[in-house]
Amino acid sequence: MAKLSASDRKSLPASDFLGPNRTFPAQNKSHAKAAISGATRSEHAGNISPSKEAEIKAEARRKLGKTGSTFSAARDKQRGG
């Protein structure tokens, strides 16, 4: 998974986060995949509810199911394109 610095994280729009309080960033495919496993861990630890876990996973899978246009646009923007 690509590293996400604190300044990069702060610059992401709220729509790139899948969880509450700007948790589970999913601005690219590797982060969306990590959000799925992270949601499971957080629910098992009691940090989020089962319904919030399902919501995060569904949104991450929705992003992963896209043809890549969402992630491609974000990557192009980061590269200055």
Beta strands, then each sheet from edge to edge (+ up, - down):
end
